[in-house]
Amino acid sequence: MHIAWLGKKTPFCGNVTYSREITNSLIERGYQVTFLHFTQEGEENETAASNSLGYNFTKEVHLPCIYKSQIYTIPAPKSSKILLQSLQQLKPDLVHASLTLSPLDFTLPEICQKLNIPLVATFHPPFDRRVRNLTSSTQYLTYQLYAPFLAKYDKTIVFSESQRDLLVKLGVPPEKLAIIPNGVDTQKYSPGKSLFKQQYPHHLLFLYQGRIAAEKNVESLLKAWKQKNLASRRAKLFLVGDGPLAATLKLLYNEEDGIHWLGAIAEEEKRIDILRGVDVFVLPSLVEGLSLSLLEAMACGVACVATDAGADGEVLAGAGIVISTQGVASQLKTILPIFCDHPEITQILGKKARNRVLEKYTLSDNVSQLERLYSQLLESRIPIVPG
């Protein structure tokens, strides 16, 4: 089967990881995958760079864009035409779009219908199903905007029941939605020795990994950490990632507070080594989809604390500590010192987290569900009879 995968290769984010892991797994299972992605002028070396980040596909198509970020993409005017021509030449059995939040997402159903190619989408935008704050209200508008167009896709993959229910409420037919949770490679992401830990053998290590942006609510974590003076308890907090709030927050919270900014780390081996070395992973987000960073930490046997935004609370319930998206800082001021006073808890929760991923959130199971979905769509497809 030939899959035309429309996704993201840069800048690094959860969508990039999702595309890489799924396409590599499909290739390992014998599928032919052509990767179509947006490229800005001057990114001629992107192919070589992406191969160094673990992509295995051999064929790709560059779609011109004016701008792209971790959140959204602005395609160039000719990108739609190039996409149509590319699909006409490639003649794939199926198109799978890991949606990049671009206007092209809205025209893709029309293009694939014209070519009679089944179309699958994976819908990543984070959400808070209770719509309790300004950020989640903005995300809710994204869902409202996309719902009429997702109804035109043959199938849209979401990560949880709550995400499916939200889209059904907004008018997407239930039969057009498939729940396939994110999965993680539990052989790569697993407990093990860590060079990172060797640098701090006598400290309890906490980690946040993700964008440094308003919806991630990182400052609530930083406030709680600083107010409880956890550096005095031989604890350190590391932040992996970058974003619009990073520069400002670095000025207010720094190494004097036991807080270390490591920046964005694209190299997977380095991120795994850090995950294996830390004791507690904290995700204070106001909105989420299903965090791959959370699943990766759980798979590495790290004790996890996360809000109930998106599907994260569903994933972590009974295998970690789930907190509300309201009053995050005050909750963390209570919870974080407990780990310092009772470090043995980290081992107990770490084992629970690892077991939860093995039970429900492996990459292998994710791809198997995807294969079944592809087969069902192709079997139900009505071929065009030449006139």
Secondary structure as GFF3:
##gff-version 3
##sequence-region A 1 387
A	DSSP	beta_strand	2	7	.	.	.	ID=ss1
A	DSSP	alpha_helix	14	28	.	.	.	ID=ss2
A	DSSP	beta_strand	32	39	.	.	.	ID=ss3
A	DSSP	alpha_helix	46	52	.	.	.	ID=ss4
A	DSSP	beta_strand	59	68	.	.	.	ID=ss5
A	DSSP	beta_strand	73	75	.	.	.	ID=ss6
A	DSSP	alpha_helix	79	90	.	.	.	ID=ss7
A	DSSP	beta_strand	94	98	.	.	.	ID=ss8
A	DSSP	alpha_helix	104	115	.	.	.	ID=ss9
A	DSSP	beta_strand	119	122	.	.	.	ID=ss10
A	DSSP	alpha_helix	134	150	.	.	.	ID=ss11
A	DSSP	beta_strand	155	158	.	.	.	ID=ss12
A	DSSP	alpha_helix	161	169	.	.	.	ID=ss13
A	DSSP	three_ten_helix	174	176	.	.	.	ID=ss14
A	DSSP	beta_strand	177	179	.	.	.	ID=ss15
A	DSSP	alpha_helix	195	198	.	.	.	ID=ss16
A	DSSP	beta_strand	204	209	.	.	.	ID=ss17
A	DSSP	three_ten_helix	214	216	.	.	.	ID=ss18
A	DSSP	alpha_helix	218	227	.	.	.	ID=ss19
A	DSSP	three_ten_helix	230	233	.	.	.	ID=ss20
A	DSSP	beta_strand	235	240	.	.	.	ID=ss21
A	DSSP	alpha_helix	246	252	.	.	.	ID=ss22
A	DSSP	three_ten_helix	255	257	.	.	.	ID=ss23
A	DSSP	beta_strand	259	263	.	.	.	ID=ss24
A	DSSP	alpha_helix	268	277	.	.	.	ID=ss25
A	DSSP	beta_strand	280	283	.	.	.	ID=ss26
A	DSSP	alpha_helix	292	299	.	.	.	ID=ss27
A	DSSP	beta_strand	303	307	.	.	.	ID=ss28
A	DSSP	alpha_helix	312	316	.	.	.	ID=ss29
A	DSSP	beta_strand	321	323	.	.	.	ID=ss30
A	DSSP	alpha_helix	328	341	.	.	.	ID=ss31
A	DSSP	alpha_helix	344	360	.	.	.	ID=ss32
A	DSSP	alpha_helix	363	380	.	.	.	ID=ss33
###
